[in-house]
Amino acid sequence: METDEKNVSTSRLSTAHSRELGEELRRVRHRARMSSGVVAKDLGWSLGKLSKLETGSRGTSPWEIGTLA
């Protein structure tokens, strides 16, 4: 699988998995006492992208999961 973000959009996690992952991401961020703005900036993402990932309203690609690891 290519790591180009444009090419992985078809292999996103299901909505249920995205919500579970998003909830865990938010818990970890809160435990680390990091704001969503700081995390988004550090990852090079928009605040909207991070918010959608945390709420599960946006699918998550393997590339994005790797970015978070």
N, C-alpha and C positions, 0 to 999 in steps of 0.2 A: 504494500500500500504506500502511495506517495505521501509525503509529509506536507505537501502544499495544502493550506487550509481550504482553498477553493475546491479542491478535488475530494475532500472528505465529507462534504455536506450531505452526501447521500448515505453515509454510514453512521448516522447519529443514533444515540441511545433512545430507547422508547421513552414516552412521556413519564411513565411510572418510575423508571430508572433515573430519568433526569430530575424528577422531583426529589427522590431520595438522595441523590448525589448533591443537589442544590442545598437541601436541608443540612447535610453534613458539612458542606463547604462553609455555610453561614455559621454553624456552631463553632467550627475551627477558627474562623476569622474572629468571631466574638471572644472566644477564649484567649486568642492572641492579642486581644484589645487593639485590633487594626480596623481602621475605617474602610468602608468600601471604596472610597476615593483613592486612598493610598494603595490598596491592593490592585485596583484597576490600573492605576498609573504604573506600578511596579511591573505588571504583566504586559503593559502596552495595549491594554484593552480600554474600550469606552466604559464609562460607569453604567450605561444602559446594558451593555453586553454582560457585565458581571451580575447586574441585578436580575436579568432574565435567566442566567445560569442558576443563580441562587433560588429563584422561585420556580424553576423547572418549566418556565414558559418557553424556553428555547432549548432545543436539543443540544447534546454535548458530543463532540467528535473525539475520537481517540487522540488527535493532535492536541486538542484543548486539555484533555485529561493529562497528557504528558507535560504540558506547560505548567500545570498545577503541581506536579510531582516534585 
